[in-house]
Amino acid sequence: MSILINQDTQVLVVGMTGREGANHTKAMREFGTKVVAGVTPGKGGQTHEGLPVYNSVGEAQAQHQIDASIIFVPPAGAADAVLESAYAGVPLIILITEGVPTVDMMRAVQEVKTLNAQSLEQGGKGVRLIGGNCPGLVSSGEAKIGIMPNRIYQQKGRIGLISRSGTLTYEAGKLLLDAGLGTSTTVGIGGDPVIGTTFADVLPLFEQDPDTDAIVVIGEIGGADEEAAAEYIQNHMKKPVVAFISGRSAPAGKRMGHAGAIIMGNVGTPESKLAAFKAANVPVADTMPEIIDLVKQVLNK
């Protein structure tokens, strides 16, 4: 098993004919992902690498089963692209785009939450947004909807991975692979201040997955997502969790890399995150390689 996506997930690529969309569509298909179509306004009726292109998500949905959409759209139009998929009833939406205006993301996230609640009330599958500014997600050996390097995730493992950082997602995946542990599903939630899915949203999915034995959480300074995750772990998780917090040496008030990685006052400090994880009995690695030692220790317990 895996969470969110598997080998049967059928994917729509919004912005498929652009440079980034085209390159990553090719990589996803090489991984084994079932990409069924693309959307580029004004190019409906054309084909790209043998796949049909439509003018809208609605047109594509009328011809195909769409289980997930991945969005490669410039920042100015990215939030509207999210909402187009959401109002069309696509249950899983992955927004890769970085630099989406915060006001646009606030609007998109709120509307997706409303649509999700309505769908669930009506017995539907719900609507989930992952990202923006994220690398996507991959169920190792099954399907990839994102921009992760294929070679890291070919082999199925039993460690769930959730990360705010794209680059550290790849590094942690490679470390787990080389250690013979591997990953079940990897979810890059994104590093922006406003995102559609948080650590606390993904943790219960791994808790319920029989093929995940432990979870690794890769956090960053800034925001309060890690503290919320620690509270959820403390109150609800039975599976072991290991954490890593990047940017712990960053000076207060200075943005480090991601828009979300900024400390304001006492909010988002490394100390608050470390204290929260300690209270939840979650070991925190000081270095990325130490994650492997901690995972082995919690599995042995």
Disulfide bonds with the S-S distance in Angstrom:
none
